[in-house]
C-alpha cells in the first residue's frame, strides 16, 4: 500500500478542546501509522491551529511534536 500524506487539521477554541481534539486525532491516525510502519508528527502552527499527520520521517511507534 502506498500512503499519501494523511493529515488531520485542528482549530481549537480552548485549551480543553485542544487537548481533546489532539487526543482524538492521534487515536484516529495511530492505526494508519502502525499499518504503514511510520510515526506521527504533531505540528503547532499557531495557538489556534495544529496538524497531526502520519510521517515516514518519524520512526514507527513515536509521536514527535514540532512548531512552525
C-alpha positions in Angstrom: 0.0 0.0 0.0 1.3 3.4 -0.9 0.5 6.0 1.6 0.0 9.6 0.6 0.1 12.3 3.2 -2.6 11.7 5.9 -3.3 14.7 8.0 -5.9 16.0 10.5 -6.1 19.7 11.0 -7.3 21.0 14.3 -8.6 24.5 15.1 -9.3 24.5 18.9 -11.2 27.3 20.6 -9.9 26.5 24.1 -7.1 24.5 25.9 -9.6 21.8 26.9 -10.8 21.5 23.3 -7.2 21.4 22.0 -6.3 18.5 24.3 -9.4 16.5 23.4 -9.1 17.2 19.7 -5.4 16.2 19.7 -6.1 13.0 21.6 -8.9 12.1 19.1 -6.7 12.9 16.1 -3.9 10.7 17.5 -6.3 7.9 18.2 -7.7 8.1 14.7 -4.3 8.2 12.9 -2.3 5.7 15.1 -3.6 2.6 13.4 -2.7 4.0 10.0 0.8 4.9 11.2 1.4 1.4 12.6 0.0 -0.3 9.5 2.5 1.7 7.4 5.3 1.4 9.9 5.5 5.2 10.4 5.2 7.6 13.3 3.0 10.6 14.0 4.1 14.3 13.7 2.1 16.8 15.7 2.8 20.4 14.5 1.7 23.5 16.3 1.2 26.1 13.5 -0.2 28.7 15.9 -2.1 28.9 19.2 -5.3 28.0 17.3 -4.0 25.6 14.6 -2.5 22.2 14.9 -1.7 19.4 12.3 -1.4 15.8 13.2 0.0 13.6 10.4 1.4 10.2 9.6 5.1 10.8 8.7 7.7 8.4 7.4 10.3 10.9 8.8 9.2 9.8 12.3 10.0 6.2 13.5 7.2 3.8 13.9 5.7 4.0 17.4 6.9 7.5 18.0 4.8 10.8 18.3 7.0 13.8 17.5 6.0 17.3 18.4 7.1 20.3 16.3 6.4 24.0 15.9 6.4 26.1 12.8 
